C-alpha cells in the first residue's frame, strides 16, 4: 500500500514501512526481533535510527546476523542510543563444507530510574 496506515489481517494489525520512513504508526516496543537485516553498510545507521524511534526507554533487541561483517558497526550505532551489546555465535548442527559465520546479537537498554 502507499500509505502508512495499519492494515488489519486475521491475526492482528500489520503495517508496511521502510527504515527511513518518519510517518509510520508502529508505536513503541519493549522487544524487537529481526533476522538477516544487515545487507549494506548504510543499512546499519538507518536500522539503528528506526529501532531507536520505536523502542521504549527499556528495550531488548535481538538480531540474527548471518555474518556479513556488520555486527560491530551495528553495535556501535546502537550504543549511541544507550544500548549494550552481546554476541552469541550460532552453533552448527551438522558439519558443512565451511564454518557458519552467523551470530545472534542482543542489545539491551534499561531505563534509568530517578531517585
C-alpha positions as CSV (number, residue, x, y, z in Angstrom):
1,X,0.0,0.0,0.0
2,X,1.1,3.6,-0.5
3,X,0.0,4.8,3.0
4,X,1.5,4.1,6.4
5,X,-1.8,3.3,8.0
6,X,-2.1,-0.1,9.6
7,X,-3.9,-2.8,7.7
8,X,-5.9,-5.4,9.7
9,X,-5.3,-9.1,9.0
10,X,-6.9,-12.1,10.6
11,X,-4.1,-12.3,13.1
12,X,-3.9,-8.6,14.0
13,X,-2.6,-5.2,12.8
14,X,0.0,-5.0,10.0
15,X,1.9,-2.0,8.7
16,X,4.4,-1.9,5.9
17,X,7.0,0.7,6.3
18,X,10.7,1.4,5.5
19,X,13.5,2.0,7.9
20,X,13.8,5.6,6.7
21,X,10.1,6.4,7.0
22,X,9.2,9.0,9.6
23,X,5.4,8.9,9.4
24,X,4.6,5.3,10.4
25,X,2.2,4.4,13.2
26,X,4.1,1.4,14.7
27,X,4.4,2.8,18.2
28,X,7.0,1.8,20.8
29,X,8.1,-1.7,21.8
30,X,10.0,-3.3,24.6
31,X,11.1,-6.2,22.4
32,X,12.2,-6.0,18.8
33,X,13.3,-9.1,16.8
34,X,14.8,-9.2,13.4
35,X,16.8,-11.6,11.1
36,X,19.1,-11.1,8.2
37,X,18.7,-7.3,8.0
38,X,22.3,-6.1,7.6
39,X,23.0,-6.2,3.9
40,X,24.8,-3.0,3.2
41,X,27.0,-0.7,5.4
42,X,24.5,2.2,5.1
43,X,21.7,0.0,6.5
44,X,23.3,-0.1,10.0
45,X,22.6,3.6,10.6
46,X,19.1,3.5,9.1
47,X,18.2,0.4,11.1
48,X,19.7,1.8,14.3
49,X,17.6,5.0,13.9
50,X,14.5,3.0,13.2
51,X,15.0,0.8,16.2
52,X,15.6,3.8,18.4
53,X,12.5,5.6,17.1
54,X,10.3,2.5,18.0
55,X,12.0,1.5,21.3
56,X,10.6,2.1,24.8
57,X,13.2,3.5,27.2
58,X,13.8,-0.1,28.4
59,X,14.0,-2.3,25.4
60,X,15.6,-5.6,24.2
61,X,16.6,-6.0,20.6
62,X,17.5,-9.4,19.1
63,X,19.0,-9.5,15.6
64,X,20.2,-12.6,13.8
65,X,23.2,-11.7,11.6
66,X,24.4,-14.3,9.0
67,X,28.0,-12.9,9.3
68,X,28.3,-10.2,6.6
69,X,30.8,-8.3,8.7
70,X,28.4,-5.6,10.0
71,X,27.8,-6.7,13.6
72,X,30.4,-4.3,15.1
73,X,29.1,-1.3,13.1
74,X,25.5,-2.1,14.2
75,X,26.7,-2.4,17.9
76,X,28.4,1.0,17.6
77,X,25.3,2.6,16.1
78,X,23.0,1.3,18.8
79,X,25.5,2.1,21.6
80,X,24.9,5.8,20.7
81,X,21.3,5.3,21.9
82,X,22.3,3.7,25.2
83,X,22.2,0.0,24.3
84,X,24.8,-2.5,25.4
85,X,25.5,-5.4,23.1
86,X,26.4,-9.1,23.5
87,X,27.1,-11.6,20.7
88,X,26.4,-15.3,20.6
89,X,27.9,-17.4,17.8
90,X,25.3,-19.6,16.1
91,X,26.4,-23.2,16.5
92,X,26.1,-25.6,13.6
93,X,24.3,-28.9,14.0
94,X,25.9,-30.6,11.0
95,X,29.4,-30.4,9.5
96,X,29.1,-28.3,6.3
97,X,32.0,-27.6,4.0
98,X,32.7,-24.3,5.7
99,X,32.1,-22.9,9.1
100,X,28.9,-20.8,9.5
101,X,29.8,-17.2,10.5
102,X,26.4,-16.1,11.9
103,X,25.8,-14.5,15.3
104,X,22.8,-13.7,17.5
105,X,23.2,-10.0,18.5
106,X,21.4,-9.0,21.7
107,X,21.1,-5.3,22.6
108,X,19.6,-4.1,25.9
109,X,18.8,-0.7,27.1
110,X,17.5,-0.1,30.6
111,X,15.6,3.0,31.6
112,X,17.4,5.0,34.3
113,X,15.3,5.2,37.4
114,X,15.4,8.6,39.1
115,X,15.6,8.5,42.9
